[in-house]
Amino acid sequence: MSLQTPNQNVFGPAEAEKQDIEHVDVLEDTPSSSTATDPPMEEKFVWSYDIITNLIALNTVYFAASWALVVPTSAIGFIARVFPEQASDSAWIAAAVTIPNCVLQAFMGDLSDILDRRWFLLVGALFGLCGNLISGRASTMGMVLAGQVLNGVGVTLDYLAIPLSAEAVAKKDRPVVSAISIVVAGVATVIGPLVQGEFIKHDIGGADNGWRGGFYFGAGFYAMAFALVFWLYHPQSRPNPENLSKVSRVLKIDWSGVFLVTAGLCLFLVALHYGDNPDPWDSAKVLATLIVGIVCLLAFGVWEWKGTSVGLLRHDLFEHRNYTVTLLASFTSGMVFFGGQAYIPQEVLYIFSNDPVMTSVWTYPYNVACIFGAASSGIYMSWTKEAKGLMIGSFAGLTLSSGLMAIIHPGINFAGWFFPTAIMGFAVGVQVATSIVVVGLCTPDRFIGLAISMAGAIRALGGSVGVTIFSTIFSSKLDSYLPEKVTKVLVAAKMEPTTISELFPGILQAISAGSADALVQIPGISSKTADLIQAAAAEAYSDSFRFIWYTLIPFGAVSMVISAFLKSTKKQMTSVVAAGVQRRH
């Protein structure tokens, strides 16, 4: 098999940084000043049937996880209409996945570096299968959320397919392999909402129940992923330079850090999502949860910095500058990645079309451009072996597109919508694909799962924080703009103030449901007035969404500057394989 046995060369951290080595392996029981690098002598990497079939299995898992992440989120508005009494809980449909995704990724990568990767993927597929079936069969919003929690665990475990794909091939081939994985995930984000939109539009499964089809498809993809992983995925043993047993290595995990980061992230993220939904930010529930969560996270930071050198945030992960820079950049990309998934479909729904199929079509520029961005970055990195320009350019595109998104208004044509969303999608695709490669190159091979999963946790944290910031800003602006603009229409229709007060709750409910028929059925509302109310509501939503994109501009600009501190990746693009696959044919 075309793999290699590491030779041990010793460098200090400063020397490692100076020589731009691809990673620094630190033995558990040696000081951080004594490190080992990848071997300077390389064997030729040869593609084989076993490598290709293993990658097929891993990409199937990634496709299923991506479907489970994106498709339910795209149907939030339609699910809320089925359970109107619990519509205020609909934001948790997304949060129930993103919170486990953020929390579990913080330490699952470390466990997977020690234990059998294969079982993590298989268990994750089972969680995803059960979660999709429960949500698809839900009779209450609570059942939808319960299924989504299981879905979140499945997504997190199966996102390990990202580092597992990278470690199976030579480092010089990682850009293309990672780009292919992002493209596969992108296909799920493109076809998933469209398929679900067709089910919703044609009421497949019953009136207002078409969204359930998306969950059933997700369950089917997870079943297929389970079968292919069980059949095709057979990795070699992980690097274990200390020759310790698995039990000994598990016991040496920083469980104090695991407790602090898990408790801190759970409490912090739950508080963010509870704020103004439904509890006010100054309520005891939100403040207590938020403060305790922040204290736990601060304690985690101090513990990882001063309390241990082999914790979750292992010090040797940060000996190359690129890891720190990429983590900072991942936070911002998470804000855009998850924010775009959550708010671009909603902006289409409330401003341009409430047709479930057309809603998916209007999101195509963002989703398809994301695929092209990932593919382009893989080709560019394979050719130039450099990532710095891609990272800077991606955040420049993000900043530009955020400014362009802020000028979107009702009545703008598809071309006016196409370019801002396409630029944003392309930038996100480039950033996500590039950051995965950079993280895998600049960290120790035996910690690749930990390194990439931690970057994923930071990205998910950025997404949760970003969505919360966006939601708070959007809600506050909408609460101001919507009553103001609708009231002007009613006053112009010569309605009395007392009549307006009586009708206003029903009008707002009809606007929220996107139902023109419901507006006309309100006493005193003519068809002409209903049209004017809908136009005023679209303007209010447009003005409110605008502030989301304003918020992103400074984050993109700062991240562009941070990315300028990346070091060259050219010397790290070698033929070294971190952990190959078993030769079975």
N, C-alpha and C positions, 0 to 999 in steps of 0.2 A: 504494500500500500504506500502511496506517495505522501507519507507523513514523516515527521522528524522527531528525534529525541533531543530535548533541549540540553544544550551545554550551559554551564553556569559561568558567567562573566560578572565581575563585581564592579559596580560603580556607586559613587555617592549620589544623592539626589541632585546636587548642583551639576555634577558632571553629566548625569543622565539628561538633564534639561539642556545642557550646552551641546551635547552630541545629537539631540533630537531623536533619541531612541524611540522605538515604537511602543515600548511599555517597560515598566520596571516591576519585576516580581520581588516581593519581600517575603522572606520566610517568617512564619508565625513567631518563632522564638528568637529572632535575631533583631538587633537594633535596626531602625529605619535607615541608618547610614550605610548599612551593608545590604546591597541590593543585587538582583540578578536580572540580566536582560535576556531577550530572545537570542538564540544562537546566531552568530554572524555567518555561519555556514548554512546554506539553504539547499534543500533537495527540490527537484523539479516537481511542481504540483501537476497532477494529471487528472482530468475529468474522467469519471467512470459512471457506469450504470447505477451503482449504489449511491453515489453522491447525488445524481439527478433525481432518483426516486425519493431519497430522503428530503430533498428540497421541495419536491411536489407535495409530500405529506405536510411539511411545515407551512407551505404557502396555502394549502387548503385550510389548515387551522387558522391562519391569519385572516383568510377571507371570511370564515365563519365568525370570528371575533369582531371583525370590522363591520360585518352586517349587523351583528347584535348591538354594536355601539351606536350605529348611525340610524338604522331603520326605525326603531321605536321613537327616537327623538324627533324624527321628521313627521311623526303622526301625533305629536302631543296635543295639538289643537283639536284633532278629530276624536281622540280618546276622551278629552275633557268634555266634549259635547254629549258623549254617551253617559257620563256620570256628572251631570251639572251640579248636583249638590256637593260634590267633592272636587269641583274644578280647581279650587284654590290649591289643592295638593298636586296638581299636574306637573309643576316644576320639578317635583321629586322623581318623575319618570326618568329624567336625565341624571339627577343627582344620585339616585340609587345605584347607578352604574359608575359614575365618575368618582364618588367617594371611595368605594372599595378599590377601584382602579388605582387611585392615588395612594391609599393607605397600604394595601397589600404589596404593591410594587416596591415599596421602600425596603422590604426585607425578603420577599419571595425570590428575588434574584440571587441573594446570598445563599438561601437554602438550596436553590436549584444548582448552584455551583458545587454543592457538596453531595446532594442526593441524586437519584436517577431522574434525569431530565424528562424521560419518556412518560413517567407516571404523572408528572405535573401536567403535561399536555392532556393525557387521558382523563384525569380527574377534572380538569378545566372544561373539557368537552362535555362531560356528564353534567356538571353544574349548569353549563349553558343550555344543554338540551332540556333539563328540568325547568330552568327558569323561563325559557321561551314557551314551553307548554303551559306552565302555570299562568303566565301573563296572557297568553292567547285564549285561555279558557276562563279568564277572570270575569266574575260577576259584580265585583266592586273595584273601586280605585285601589283599595288596600291590597287586593290580590294582584293587581298589575304591579304595584310597588314591590310586593314580596317576590314576585317572579323576577323583577329587575335587579333586586339585591343579589339573587343567585346568578343572574346574568352577569352582574358586575364581577363576581368572583371568577366566573368562567372566562370572561374577557381578559381579566388580569393574568390568570394562569396561562392562557393561550397566547397572550402577547409575548411570552417567552420565546415564541417562534422567531422573533426578530433577532435576538442575539444568537440563537441556535443556528439560524441560517448563516450568520456571519462567521461563526467559529468553525464551520464545516468546510470552508474554502480558503484559498490563499488570500492573504491580506490585500494583494494587488487586485483581486477579483471581487472584493467586498463591495465596492461602489455599485457595480452592475447588479450583483445579487440583492443588495439592499434596495436598489431602485426597482427591481422586479417585484420584490415584496410589497413596496409601496404602491406600485401599479396594480397589483392584485387586489390590495385593500381598496384602492381607488375605484376599481370596477364594482366592488360591492357598494360603495357610496353612490355610484352613478345609477346602477340598475335597481338597487334596493328600493329607494323612494319611488321610482317610476312604477315598479311592479306593485308596490303597496298602494300607490295612487290609483292604479287601474282597479284594484280590488275595492278601494273605497268608493271610487266613482260609480262603479256598477253594482255596489252593495252586495258583493260576493260574500256569502256567509250570513246574509240578512241585512236589513236596513240599519245603516250606521255602524255596521260591524265589519266592514272590509279591512279595517286596520289589523284585525286578528290574523289575516293571511300573512302579514309580514313576520309575525312571531312564529307561525307554523313553518314558513320557509326557513327561518333561523334555526328552528329545532332540527329540520332535515339536514341543513348544512353541518350542524354540529355532529349529527349521527354519522354523516359521511366522513367528517374530519376524524372522529374517533376510530372508525374502521381503517382509514388510511394510515394513521399514526401507528395503530396496533400492528398493521401489516408491514409497513414500509420503513418506519423510523427506528433505526438502530444505531445510536451514537456510540462512539468509543468511550472508554472511561475518562473521567475528567482528570486534569493534571493534579497530582498530589505529591508535591516535592518533599513533604515531611513524612510521607508513608504512614499517616495516621488512619485509624479506622473511621468509618462514617460516624459512629456513635461519638467518638472523641471529637471529631470535627464539629458535629452538631452542638455538643456541649460547650465548645469554645466560641460559638456564636455570641455576639454581644446582645444577650437577652435583655439586659437593662436598657440598652438603646432601643431594642424592639418595642419594649413596653412604653417607653417615653414617646417615641415617634408615633406609635399606633394610637395611644391615648390622645396625644396632642393633635394629630391630624384629624381624628374622628371628631373630637369636640370642636375644634376650630372650624372644620368644614360644615358640621351640622349647624353651628351657630350662624355661619354665613348664610346658609340656606333658610334658616328660620327667620332671619332678620326681615321684618316687614312681610313675612309670608308664613304664618299669619301674624306672628308676634312682633310688636314694635322693637326697634333696636335698643331702646332704653328699658325694656322689660327685664325682670330678674332672670327669667329663663335664658334669654339670649346673652345677656351680659355675663352671667355666671359661667355659662358654657364657653363663651368666647375667651374670657379671662383665664380660666383654668387651662383651656387648650393652648393659649399663647405661652403660659407659664411652663407647661410641659414641653413645648417646642423649644423654648429658651433653655430649659434644663437639659434637653437632648443635645442642643448645640454645645453647651458648656461641657457636658459629659464626653461628647465625641472629640472635643478640642483638647481638654485637659485630663479627662478621666481614663481614657484608653487610646492606644494607638492602633488597635486592630478591631475597631468597632464597625458599625454599619458603614459609616463614612470613613473608611480606612485611610490613614494618612498617605499611604503610598499611591492611592488613586489620584491624589492631587499633586504629585511630584512633577507632573508635566502640566504646564500652564493651560494647555488646550482643554483639559477636563473642566476646570473651573469656568473658563470662558463659555464652553458649550452648555454647561448647566444654567448659567445666567441667561443665555440666549434661549434655552429650551423653555424657560418660564414664560417669556414673551410669546414664543411661538404657540405655547399652549393656550394663551389667552385668545389668540386669533383662531387657532384650529378648532377649539371647542366653542368659542364664541360664534365663529362663522357657521358651524353646524347648527347651533341653537337659534341664531337670529336672522340669518339670511333667508331660510324658509319662512320665518314669521313675517319678515319684511315683504316678501312676495305675497304671502297670504292676505295681509291687511292693506296692501297698497295696490297690487296689480291684479291678482286673480285668486279666488277661493276655490277654483277647480283643482282637485287633488292631483290630476295628471299635469296640468299646466304649471302648478306649483313646483313639481319636480323638474319640468323642462326649464323653468327660469333659474333653477339652481345648477343647471348643467355647466354654464361657463366657469363657475367656481370649482365644481367637482372634477370636470374633465381637465381643466388647466392644472389642477393639483397633480393629476396623473402625468401630464406632460412635463411638469416641473420636476417631479421625481425622476422620470426617465432621462431627462436632459442632464440633470445633475450627475446621475450615474455615468452617463457617457462622457461628460466633461471631466469628471474626476479620474476615470480610467485613462483618459488621454493625457491630461496635464499632471495628474497625481497631486493636485492642490485643491484645498477646500476654502481657503480664506476668502478669495474673491466671490465664491458662491454665497458664503454666509453674509458678507457685506451687501452683495447685490440683492439677496432675498429680503433683507430688512429695509433696503432702500425701496424695493417694490412694495413692501408692506406699508411703509410710510406714505408712499405716493397713492396707493390704492385706498387707504383709509381717508385721505383727503378727497379723493374722487367720489367715494361712497357717500360722503357728507353732502354732496350736491344732488343726490338722487331725490326725485320728487314725483308725485302722481302725474301720470300722463307722459312720462319720458319713454322714448321708444326702446326697443330691445337692444339696439346698438349702444345706446347710452348706458344701459344696465350691464351690457356684456363686458365692456372694457375694464371698468373698475373691479368687477367680481372675478374676471379672468386673471387680471394682474395679481389680485390677492391670492387666488387659488394657486397660481404658478409659484408665487413666492413661498407659500406655505409648503407646497410639495418639495421645493428645493431645500428649504430649511430643515424639514423633518428628515428627509433622506440623507442630507449631508451630515447633520448632527449625529445620526446613528453611526455613520462610518467613522467620524472623528473620534467619538467616544470609544469605539472598539479598538482603534489604532493606538491611542495614547494611554491605555490602561493595561494592567497585567492580564495575560491571556486567561489565567485560571480564575479571574474575577470578572470576566466579560459579562456574565449574566447579571452580577451585582451592579456593574458600572452602567450598563445600558438600561436596566430596570430602574435604577435610581434616577437616571435622566428622564425616563418615562414618568416616574412619580413626580418629578419636578414639573414636567410638562402638564401632567394632570392637575397638579396643584395650581399652576398658572391658569389652567382652564377653569377650575372651580372659583378661584379668586376673581378671574376676569368676568365670568358669567354673573357672579354676584354683584360686582361693580356695575356691569352693564344693566342688570335687572333693576338695581336700585335707581340708577340714573334714569333709565327708561320709564320706570313706573312713576317717578316723581314728576318727570316732564309730561307724561301722558295725563296724569291726574290734573295737571294745570291746563294743558292745551285742549284736551277733548271736551270738557264741559264748556270752555270758553267758545270754541268754534261751533259746537252744536247749538249752544244757546243763541248765538248770533243768527243762525238759520231759523230757529223757532221764533225769535223776536221779529225777524224780517217777514215771517209768515203771519204776523199780527196775532200771536198767541198771548194770552194774559199770563203774567208772572205766576199766578196761582196754578194755572193749568200746566205751565211748564214744569213747576215743581212736582206736580202729581204724575206727569207722564215721564219725567226724566229717568227714573230707575228702569222702567220698561224699555226706554230707548237705548240706554247703555247696555242692557242685557241683549237686545237684538243686535247691536253693533258688535258686541263681543262674540256672539254666535255667528256673525257674518250672514245674517238672514235678512234679505230685503223683504221677503214675505211677512216676517214678523213685524217689521216696521210699519208696513201698510195696514196691518191689522190693529194697530194702536189707534184708538179713537182720535180723530182730528188730524191724522197724518195722511196727507194725500200722496199719490204716487210721485208727483213732482217734488214735494217736500222730502219724501223718503230718499229720492235721488240726491237732493242737496245735502241731506244729513250724511249719506254715505260718502259724498265727496269731501265734506268737512271732516269726517272721521279719518279718511285717508290722508288728508293734510296733517291732521293732528298726529297720526302715527308716523308719518314721514318726518315731521319736525322732531319727534321724540327719538326716533331711530338715529337721526343725525348726530345726536350727542354721544351715542355709542362709538361712532367712528372718530369723532373728535378726541375721545379718550384714548384711542389706540395710537394716535400720531406721536405723542411724546415717547411712549414705550418703544415704538419702532425706531425712532431716532436714536434713543439711548442704546438700544441693542445693536444698531449699526456701528456705533462708536466702540462698543464692547467687542464686537466681532473683529475689529481691526487689530486686536491684540493676539489673535490666533497665530501660532507658529506654523511653519511649513510642514506639510504632511508627506512630502515627496520621499524622504528617506524611510518612511514607515510603510510604504507600499512594497512589501516584500512577498516572497513565496512561502512565508511561514504559515502553517495551519495551526490554529489554536487547539482544536479538538476535532479530529476527523470522525468518519463514520466507519462502521464495521464493514469489512469486505465479505459479502455473502454470495457473490456471483463471480 
